[in-house]
Amino acid sequence: MGPIPLQRETTISGPDLANVGSDAGPVVVRTSLPGNPMAPAAARRFVRAAFADWTELALPVAATLSDRLIDDAVVVLSELVTNAVVHAGTSVELLCRMEPATPDGTPAGFVIEVTDHHPSRSVRTDRPARSPETSEYGRGVQLVAGLAEAWGITYRAGTKTVWARLPTDGAGTTAPEQQAAGEQGAAPQGGQEASARALQRGLRAAEILAPVPRRDPQDRDWINRGALSFLAEASDLLAGQLDEDMVAALVGQLLVPRLADWCAIWLYDEEGRGLPGIADHDARGGDPLHAPRLARVWHAHENRIEDLRRVLEKEPPRLPDSVRTAAVPVPCPFETTPGDAGAALAYRLSAGGRTLGILLIGRSGLHAFPDEVTGLVEDFSRRVALAVSAARRFTRQATISRILQRGLLPTSIAEIPGLKSALVYEPKEQGGPGGDFYDVFPAGDGRWCFTLGDVQGKGPEAAVVIGLARPWLRLLAREGYSVHQVLDRLNRLLLDDATEAADAAARALAAVGGQGVPPEGSTSRFLSLLYGELTPTADGMSCTIASAGHPLPLLMRPGGEVVPAAGPQVLLGVVDDPDYTSETFELSAGDTLLCVTDGVTERRRGALQFDDGDGLAQALAGCAGLSAPLLAERIRRLVHAFADAPPDDDLALLVLQAE
């Protein structure tokens, strides 16, 4: 079958499909996706939204939307978008078209087209085979060829399109549902309605995966064909969680009632205590420090959750030390129905060679789980373990970042007699060390100092420079050095530190024969800094200030006039002898000094920046008459409102207002 020509289309951009036509022509939806790892997940959400809207609008094509078609479409679309993003690296244009049956006998079909902008690159089908112990991340175009009745590649000027056509069942039910309906002599509506409801309630994790119970062990069609869709979307949901308890909560929603009547998940603590196994735990006399924590219990019938929890809290399942991820049949902890304990399976959750927990699932009415379910949950358990491991790494990093943040920044800013102050500090990475820092502190002899700085880089590298600069600023100020002398000495300190790092890198490089790259830390460390000193006078406050590569401070007089309070000078850590200077002026009653970092001045909206055309000065002039806290909040809101997207840099501003 050759390339499918484009036909008359009803084209909708983005997920809003409310205006899709219902004529006899093909129904088409299209969207564009960025070329990043989230594109496959966005594509899956998009096609499910299209199916849901076609069903809700009662279009003629809705009669062909079977569970099997939905599962196959999600898998094929995911694979084609993944290929385009990974192997082309460009943005992706996605088109989905439902074609009705034609009078000449051509059956109805669902067509997917994925277009990228690198037509010279062919689609790869030579992925190495993965062992059973590795996670399933898709099977490429070979999988597409197995599910589609036809597929191919169409080259156009500047683009390459990979398309696939999936057959429809011609009715809105799966084959087993049709057979059951025929035996009962009733219209097969239950499965279709359940699928439509599950699609339309796509915001909940369990319902995204259409959790219709599959009780018949012979119903292996979904296991064999829909399992990849289940695992793909489960991976997206689990990978997006940054808390291990949320991962545990999702496990219950994903498994119950789709694959089990109930489930439970235990998690070992961060130090891995309890790793020798439950048997050793019992031998130690039931020491609670070595027992895993029952993190989540989920049952298809909510009124049975607490009873199940009380039973499971008494004793976790016993797993042999030799078992890593394979399923282990265990006695069912309680009777699900009178006289029927059902079947239960336990899985060890392992990642990176460490045991993180135990997953237990159960179902009534069975003496043993089907092999298809056993293998599917085993694959799922690997993803759960990876998600728990990732969440713990994030938690560790967040804890380290919070500790760094507390150590690098003052817990509060000092109150200066005769001045009202206000501070806004918003690091881009919430809870993590940003590149901006601030300080307001007494320097002795009736002097007060303030600073606002911005370090090149983020994270640990920035933390090193802040940890070096802020204590030295305080030390130099309290030793009586003037403003420009403090900048000169801090500049020398940064240059010396960079020189030492470069020398260490050169020695390390020479030790390995000049091969490789210099270790991290060998680059120069630049710092923009605004630093000032305040001294009370008979008329108010004398302010001496200097700006080294920093956005200039603005001084607003009581009438609303705004002027720069300092001149521009070179960054710290760049020039060996820049000869810094400072400027002095009087802060009289009603005067306001505004100091900001470039997260304020360089806030972007397209090609425009917040400070273009003296935007910051105009914003400050509009705040005349406001108190320091209200002025700071007003500027913060204006910066945020300047663009729809969240700020892409740290944001800090300091307001000093003479009373």
Protein Blocks (a to p, Z undefined) as FASTA:
>chain_A
ZZdddddddddehjblklpcfbfbdcdddddddddfklmmmmmmmmmmmmmmmmmnopak
lmmmcfklmmmmmmmmmmmmmmmmmmnopacddddddddddfkopacddddddddfbfkb
ccdfkbccddfkbccebjajmlmmmmpmbdcddddehiacdddddddehiabdfklmmmm
mmnopacfklmmmmmmmmmmmmbmklmnopacdfblklmmlmmmmmmmmmmmmmmmmmmp
cbfklmmmmmmmmmpmklombdcdddddfkopoklojklmmmnoopaklpccdfbdcdfb
lklmmmmmmmmmmoccdddfklmkbccddddfbdfbghiabjaddddddeehiafbdcdd
ddehiabdcfklmmmmmmmmmmmmmmmmmmmmmmmmmmmmmmmmmmmpcfbdcddehiac
ddddddfbghiacfbdcddddebjhiacddddddedehjllmmmmmmmmmmmmmmmmnop
afklmmmmmmmmmmmmmmmmmmmmmmmmmmnoopajddehiaccddddddddddddfklp
adddddehiacdddddfkopacdfbdcdddehkamblopadddddddehiacddddfklm
mocehjbcfkgghlmmmmmmmmgoiafklmmmmmmmmmmmmpmbdcfbdcdddddddZZ
